Amino acid sequence: MFETVKIVLMVLLIIGAFILSRLIAGWQMNRAGQFIIRDLEKRRAFDPESAVVLPYCKRQMFRLGLKDYRPHVIGQLVTHDVVRLAEGEKYYLSETGKRAIADRTDDSGRASHG
């Protein structure tokens, strides 16, 4: 009976660790998305003419340190039409992205970009 309890506790511990790791990865991806959107907003990349190159959005073969989610997240932002890709690997905020910024700034009480 004691062995059964130990096995059940170990299984629950492994499941908890897995769920925690997924939550942390999701939180990091969310932060990476917010970083990219803020960076495009700060650089005023709101149309194809003002599109900018984002050097951190290129996948690197060898990278030391923590996992960089930005290359994956930029692909997801493009897929969901928050960010658009212009000629020459340049990125800019789409109308959806601009609305997201306006909604975020309206909620926080700051002036929104138009």
Backbone as a chain_set.jsonl record, in Angstrom:
{"seq": "MFETVKIVLMVLLIIGAFILSRLIAGWQMNRAGQFIIRDLEKRRAFDPESAVVLPYCKRQMFRLGLKDYRPHVIGQLVTHDVVRLAEGEKYYLSETGKRAIADRTDDSGRASHG", "coords": {"N": [[0.816, -1.19, 0.0], [1.932, 1.257, 0.814], [3.849, 1.62, -1.214], [2.22, 2.003, -3.434], [1.042, 4.463, -2.857], [3.316, 6.091, -2.962], [3.964, 5.837, -5.683], [1.685, 6.967, -6.916], [1.873, 9.598, -5.916], [4.299, 10.375, -7.118], [3.593, 10.287, -9.84], [1.626, 12.286, -9.865], [3.263, 14.448, -9.171], [4.95, 14.579, -11.421], [3.064, 15.163, -13.416], [2.214, 17.669, -12.468], [4.623, 19.117, -12.706], [4.909, 19.092, -15.476], [2.638, 20.559, -16.307], [3.216, 23.017, -15.079], [5.551, 23.705, -16.494], [4.482, 24.126, -19.06], [2.812, 26.31, -18.549], [4.715, 28.263, -17.874], [6.161, 28.425, -20.297], [4.129, 29.392, -21.978], [3.66, 31.891, -20.765], [6.138, 33.101, -21.252], [6.079, 33.209, -24.052], [3.938, 34.919, -24.437], [4.966, 37.273, -23.324], [7.048, 37.683, -25.169], [5.569, 38.234, -27.482], [4.27, 40.615, -26.724], [6.54, 42.207, -26.445], [7.469, 42.337, -29.12], [5.325, 43.651, -30.401], [5.31, 46.101, -28.969], [7.858, 46.986, -29.722], [7.568, 47.368, -32.507], [5.616, 49.33, -32.413], [7.015, 51.372, -31.07], [8.98, 51.897, -32.967], [7.396, 52.967, -34.846], [6.232, 51.507, -36.974], [3.843, 51.247, -38.961], [2.809, 50.828, -41.46], [3.44, 49.473, -44.812], [5.455, 51.124, -45.921], [6.815, 52.143, -43.738], [7.847, 49.915, -42.591], [10.01, 47.756, -40.671], [13.164, 46.073, -40.195], [13.514, 43.293, -38.143], [15.935, 42.174, -36.29], [16.128, 40.188, -34.337], [14.286, 38.318, -35.002], [15.1, 36.362, -36.668], [15.904, 32.981, -37.071], [18.409, 31.385, -35.2], [21.145, 29.177, -35.516], [22.95, 28.362, -33.499], [22.697, 29.242, -30.226], [23.407, 30.614, -27.172], [22.257, 30.423, -23.817], [18.977, 31.255, -22.497], [15.926, 30.02, -24.018], [14.862, 31.629, -26.946], [11.907, 32.972, -27.755], [10.984, 34.723, -29.641], [11.422, 34.453, -32.558], [9.605, 32.368, -33.163], [7.205, 33.422, -32.203], [6.834, 35.722, -33.782], [6.168, 34.56, -36.191], [3.681, 33.449, -35.501], [2.266, 35.797, -34.929], [2.184, 36.937, -37.47], [0.71, 34.969, -38.789], [-1.763, 35.255, -37.496], [-2.466, 37.743, -38.323], [-1.741, 40.051, -36.912], [0.666, 41.237, -37.142], [2.281, 42.209, -40.112], [4.148, 41.065, -42.947], [6.454, 42.692, -44.89], [8.103, 43.496, -48.003], [11.399, 42.2, -48.253], [11.892, 41.028, -45.733], [10.811, 42.694, -43.75], [8.858, 44.05, -41.105], [5.602, 45.147, -40.025], [2.929, 46.678, -38.135], [-0.357, 45.464, -38.48], [-3.774, 46.449, -39.262], [-5.268, 45.089, -37.372], [-3.367, 44.726, -35.362], [-2.918, 47.4, -34.689], [-5.412, 48.056, -33.658], [-5.395, 46.421, -31.42], [-3.397, 47.645, -29.926], [-4.623, 50.121, -29.517], [-6.84, 49.336, -27.993], [-5.533, 48.325, -25.748], [-4.199, 50.621, -24.797], [-6.377, 52.279, -24.296], [-7.581, 50.99, -22.163], [-5.636, 51.32, -20.211], [-5.584, 54.002, -19.844], [-3.909, 55.714, -21.189], [-3.081, 57.796, -24.032], [-4.111, 56.78, -27.282], [-2.539, 55.486, -30.289], [-3.055, 56.663, -33.576]], "CA": [[0.0, 0.0, 0.0], [2.82, 2.401, 0.877], [4.455, 1.759, -2.539], [1.189, 2.539, -4.317], [0.925, 5.89, -2.543], [4.513, 6.746, -3.499], [3.848, 5.867, -7.151], [0.651, 7.946, -7.25], [2.434, 10.924, -5.649], [5.304, 10.669, -8.154], [2.867, 10.57, -11.075], [1.037, 13.612, -9.696], [4.363, 15.409, -9.215], [5.375, 14.705, -12.823], [2.0, 15.888, -14.119], [2.294, 19.059, -12.016], [5.808, 19.732, -13.31], [4.622, 19.296, -16.898], [1.692, 21.678, -16.423], [3.952, 24.234, -14.728], [6.452, 24.053, -17.6], [3.652, 24.669, -20.148], [2.38, 27.65, -18.148], [5.879, 29.154, -17.975], [6.433, 28.635, -21.721], [3.073, 30.276, -22.483], [3.917, 33.223, -20.228], [7.285, 33.652, -21.972], [5.653, 33.523, -25.417], [3.096, 36.109, -24.334], [5.887, 38.405, -23.141], [7.755, 37.909, -26.434], [4.615, 38.891, -28.382], [4.115, 42.003, -26.277], [7.791, 42.894, -26.753], [7.511, 42.599, -30.562], [4.328, 44.68, -30.713], [5.809, 47.377, -28.432], [8.999, 47.397, -30.535], [7.036, 47.908, -33.765], [4.939, 50.592, -32.077], [8.053, 52.354, -30.755], [9.636, 52.259, -34.233], [6.333, 53.539, -35.67], [6.075, 50.674, -38.173], [2.4, 51.077, -39.066], [2.422, 50.527, -42.837], [4.574, 48.867, -45.542], [6.528, 52.086, -46.156], [7.576, 52.341, -42.509], [8.199, 48.594, -42.053], [11.382, 47.681, -40.167], [13.781, 44.757, -40.043], [13.648, 42.874, -36.753], [17.045, 41.222, -36.338], [15.95, 39.083, -33.399], [13.263, 37.388, -35.498], [15.717, 35.343, -37.516], [16.307, 31.816, -36.29], [19.85, 31.179, -35.127], [21.482, 27.769, -35.321], [23.574, 28.197, -32.185], [22.42, 30.353, -29.338], [23.634, 30.279, -25.779], [21.344, 31.072, -22.89], [17.593, 30.803, -22.463], [15.251, 29.911, -25.311], [14.319, 32.87, -27.474], [10.626, 32.662, -28.372], [10.587, 35.764, -30.596], [11.249, 33.983, -33.941], [8.368, 31.584, -33.266], [6.066, 34.294, -31.936], [6.595, 36.605, -34.935], [5.433, 33.742, -37.153], [2.298, 33.365, -35.039], [1.648, 37.118, -35.1], [1.919, 37.082, -38.906], [-0.381, 34.042, -39.102], [-3.012, 35.792, -36.957], [-2.643, 39.064, -38.933], [-1.46, 41.16, -35.998], [1.843, 41.827, -37.77], [2.39, 41.82, -41.525], [5.495, 40.958, -43.498], [6.634, 43.472, -46.11], [9.214, 43.057, -48.845], [12.724, 42.268, -47.656], [11.878, 40.594, -44.325], [10.465, 43.82, -42.882], [7.596, 43.825, -40.421], [4.845, 46.307, -39.568], [1.666, 46.342, -37.489], [-1.546, 45.513, -39.331], [-4.902, 47.146, -38.625], [-5.61, 44.311, -36.18], [-2.366, 45.069, -34.359], [-3.157, 48.773, -34.241], [-6.596, 48.025, -32.793], [-4.979, 45.812, -30.15], [-2.68, 48.697, -29.193], [-5.616, 51.118, -29.101], [-7.616, 48.749, -26.897], [-4.654, 48.235, -24.575], [-3.938, 51.952, -24.272], [-7.63, 52.81, -23.757], [-7.782, 50.355, -20.858], [-4.673, 51.825, -19.235], [-5.788, 55.431, -19.661], [-2.983, 56.526, -21.993], [-3.58, 58.141, -25.356], [-3.846, 55.729, -28.26], [-1.954, 55.911, -31.568], [-4.096, 56.61, -34.574]], "C": [[0.861, 1.256, 0.0], [3.483, 2.658, -0.482], [3.465, 2.374, -3.525], [1.028, 4.046, -4.097], [2.132, 6.647, -3.095], [4.432, 6.877, -5.017], [2.824, 6.918, -7.57], [1.176, 9.368, -7.024], [3.472, 11.316, -6.693], [4.633, 11.016, -9.486], [2.239, 11.962, -10.999], [2.097, 14.707, -9.748], [4.84, 15.633, -10.648], [4.332, 15.474, -13.637], [2.024, 17.37, -13.738], [3.473, 19.791, -12.623], [5.575, 20.014, -14.791], [3.692, 20.49, -17.098], [2.39, 23.0, -16.11], [4.885, 24.665, -15.864], [5.683, 24.633, -18.779], [3.172, 26.08, -19.807], [3.523, 28.657, -18.275], [6.2, 29.447, -19.439], [5.389, 29.568, -22.335], [3.263, 31.708, -22.024], [5.073, 33.882, -20.978], [6.918, 34.013, -23.407], [4.775, 34.772, -25.431], [3.96, 37.357, -24.174], [6.632, 38.724, -24.429], [6.842, 38.621, -27.43], [4.407, 40.343, -28.01], [5.363, 42.82, -26.598], [7.841, 43.277, -28.232], [6.537, 43.715, -30.928], [4.773, 46.042, -30.196], [6.973, 47.904, -29.271], [8.526, 47.998, -31.856], [6.324, 49.237, -33.523], [5.969, 51.689, -31.822], [8.769, 52.826, -32.028], [8.661, 52.857, -35.238], [6.196, 52.823, -37.008], [4.598, 50.324, -38.323], [1.918, 50.804, -40.482], [3.644, 49.981, -43.587], [5.734, 49.82, -45.78], [7.399, 52.283, -44.92], [7.99, 51.019, -41.859], [9.682, 48.546, -41.691], [11.852, 46.235, -40.119], [13.915, 44.477, -38.552], [14.725, 41.795, -36.683], [16.87, 40.027, -35.413], [14.917, 38.069, -33.886], [13.807, 36.377, -36.489], [16.169, 34.197, -36.628], [17.823, 31.653, -36.364], [20.112, 29.704, -34.863], [22.034, 27.527, -33.922], [23.315, 29.441, -31.358], [22.622, 29.875, -27.915], [22.625, 31.014, -24.915], [19.949, 30.484, -22.976], [16.992, 30.782, -23.858], [14.66, 31.262, -25.695], [13.048, 32.536, -28.25], [10.245, 33.64, -29.481], [10.488, 35.279, -32.033], [9.961, 33.177, -34.139], [7.14, 32.484, -33.131], [5.799, 35.218, -33.113], [5.851, 35.848, -36.03], [3.967, 33.615, -36.783], [1.572, 34.698, -35.199], [1.326, 37.379, -36.566], [0.741, 36.197, -39.302], [-1.727, 34.605, -38.654], [-3.255, 37.24, -37.371], [-2.557, 40.205, -37.931], [-0.285, 41.953, -36.553], [1.856, 41.351, -39.219], [3.845, 41.881, -41.965], [5.547, 41.731, -44.807], [7.823, 42.903, -46.883], [10.538, 43.181, -48.104], [12.769, 41.92, -46.182], [11.655, 41.76, -43.361], [9.073, 43.6, -42.328], [6.943, 45.144, -40.05], [3.534, 45.832, -38.959], [0.518, 46.45, -38.476], [-2.632, 46.312, -38.621], [-5.325, 46.42, -37.357], [-4.645, 44.639, -35.047], [-2.558, 46.472, -33.813], [-4.379, 48.853, -33.332], [-6.254, 47.433, -31.428], [-4.236, 46.834, -29.295], [-3.674, 49.734, -28.673], [-6.447, 50.593, -27.937], [-6.789, 48.709, -25.62], [-4.439, 49.611, -23.959], [-5.209, 52.591, -23.723], [-7.893, 52.254, -22.367], [-6.846, 50.931, -19.801], [-4.781, 53.332, -19.026], [-4.841, 56.303, -20.432], [-3.628, 56.822, -23.338], [-3.208, 57.051, -26.345], [-3.271, 56.331, -29.527], [-3.026, 55.769, -32.633], [-3.572, 56.395, -35.887]], "O": [[0.569, 2.212, -0.719], [3.659, 3.816, -0.861], [3.853, 3.187, -4.364], [0.893, 4.806, -5.056], [1.975, 7.739, -3.641], [4.792, 7.916, -5.571], [3.08, 7.685, -8.498], [0.947, 10.247, -7.853], [3.519, 12.473, -7.11], [5.065, 11.939, -10.178], [2.311, 12.73, -11.958], [1.857, 15.776, -10.309], [5.105, 16.77, -11.038], [4.679, 16.332, -14.448], [1.869, 18.232, -14.603], [3.351, 20.952, -13.014], [5.994, 21.052, -15.302], [3.934, 21.334, -17.962], [2.175, 23.994, -16.804], [4.995, 25.855, -16.16], [6.179, 25.546, -19.44], [3.131, 26.948, -20.679], [3.313, 29.779, -18.734], [6.482, 30.593, -19.789], [5.735, 30.442, -23.13], [3.054, 32.642, -22.797], [5.013, 35.067, -21.304], [7.395, 35.02, -23.928], [4.87, 35.589, -26.348], [3.711, 38.377, -24.816], [6.833, 39.893, -24.757], [7.29, 39.517, -28.146], [4.371, 41.211, -28.882], [5.263, 43.986, -26.979], [8.208, 44.402, -28.571], [6.888, 44.623, -31.681], [4.633, 47.041, -30.901], [7.078, 49.107, -29.51], [9.038, 49.035, -32.277], [6.421, 50.157, -34.335], [5.813, 52.811, -32.305], [9.12, 53.999, -32.153], [9.05, 53.213, -36.35], [6.059, 53.462, -38.051], [4.148, 49.266, -37.883], [0.727, 50.57, -40.687], [4.757, 50.018, -43.064], [6.884, 49.384, -45.839], [8.592, 52.56, -45.041], [8.433, 51.003, -40.711], [10.506, 49.208, -42.321], [11.054, 45.303, -40.016], [14.377, 45.328, -37.793], [14.458, 40.632, -36.982], [17.413, 38.956, -35.684], [14.703, 37.052, -33.226], [13.044, 35.617, -37.084], [16.747, 34.414, -35.563], [18.432, 31.764, -37.428], [19.402, 29.062, -34.09], [21.623, 26.586, -33.243], [23.673, 30.552, -31.749], [22.071, 28.853, -27.506], [22.192, 32.113, -25.26], [19.756, 29.369, -23.46], [17.489, 31.444, -24.769], [14.042, 31.944, -24.877], [13.113, 31.885, -29.293], [9.27, 33.403, -30.194], [9.532, 35.658, -32.71], [9.306, 33.298, -35.174], [6.159, 32.324, -33.857], [4.636, 35.479, -33.422], [5.004, 36.418, -36.717], [3.1, 33.666, -37.656], [0.396, 34.726, -35.563], [0.297, 37.982, -36.872], [-0.128, 36.623, -40.064], [-2.726, 34.449, -39.356], [-4.148, 37.896, -36.834], [-3.233, 41.221, -38.09], [-0.242, 43.179, -36.45], [1.481, 40.215, -39.508], [4.651, 42.641, -41.428], [4.774, 41.459, -45.726], [8.458, 41.942, -46.45], [10.767, 44.167, -47.403], [13.597, 42.459, -45.447], [12.246, 41.801, -42.282], [8.21, 43.033, -42.998], [7.624, 46.137, -39.792], [3.082, 44.72, -39.23], [0.43, 47.422, -39.226], [-2.427, 46.793, -37.506], [-5.701, 47.057, -36.373], [-5.063, 44.808, -33.902], [-2.382, 46.71, -32.618], [-4.395, 49.612, -32.362], [-6.762, 47.887, -30.403], [-4.424, 46.885, -28.08], [-3.578, 50.173, -27.527], [-6.726, 51.333, -26.994], [-7.288, 49.022, -24.539], [-4.489, 49.758, -22.738], [-5.135, 53.373, -22.775], [-8.375, 52.971, -21.49], [-7.212, 51.023, -18.63], [-4.14, 53.881, -18.13], [-4.939, 57.527, -20.352], [-4.601, 56.178, -23.729], [-2.128, 56.467, -26.263], [-3.469, 57.51, -29.82], [-3.825, 54.834, -32.583], [-4.333, 56.325, -36.852]]}, "num_chains": 1, "name": "protein.A"}
